Amino acid sequence: MHVHVQGQNGEAKFWLEPTIALAQQAGLSDREINEALHLVKEHENDIRDAWRKHFGR
């Protein structure tokens, strides 16, 4: 399970399992990555629910 994050300067992919972690990124600053990580953690349950609803798992 993962989520993609798009920014003005690039994008990142975060794994949600087994723990939330940066999988890869391109073009984002450390600040943008940290902000995205914070948002993913803050909205983890909503993201997981949406992922399961979309993929049916």
C-alpha positions in Angstrom: 0.0 0.0 0.0 1.4 3.4 -1.0 0.5 6.9 -1.9 1.9 9.3 -4.5 2.4 13.0 -3.6 2.6 15.7 -6.3 4.3 19.1 -5.7 5.1 22.0 -7.9 8.6 20.9 -8.3 8.4 17.2 -8.3 6.8 14.1 -6.7 7.2 11.5 -4.1 5.9 8.0 -3.3 5.4 6.9 0.3 4.9 3.4 1.5 2.1 3.0 4.1 3.1 -0.5 5.1 4.7 -1.9 7.1 5.3 1.7 8.3 5.0 5.1 6.6 8.3 5.7 4.8 9.6 7.5 1.7 10.0 5.1 -1.2 11.3 7.5 -3.8 11.2 11.2 -4.8 12.2 13.4 -7.6 12.6 17.2 -7.5 11.2 17.9 -4.1 13.3 19.7 -1.4 13.8 18.2 2.0 11.3 20.7 3.4 8.7 19.6 0.9 9.3 15.9 1.6 9.0 16.5 5.3 5.8 18.5 4.8 4.4 15.7 2.7 5.4 13.1 5.2 3.6 15.0 7.9 0.4 15.2 5.8 0.5 11.5 5.0 0.9 10.7 8.7 -1.8 13.1 9.7 -4.3 11.7 7.1 -3.1 8.1 7.3 -6.5 6.6 8.1 -8.3 8.5 5.3 -5.6 7.5 2.8 -5.8 3.8 3.8 -9.6 3.9 3.5 -9.5 5.5 0.1 -6.9 3.1 -1.1 -8.9 0.1 0.0 -12.1 1.5 -1.6 -10.3 2.1 -4.9 -8.4 -1.2 -5.0 -10.9 -3.3 -3.2 -8.5 -4.8 -0.7 
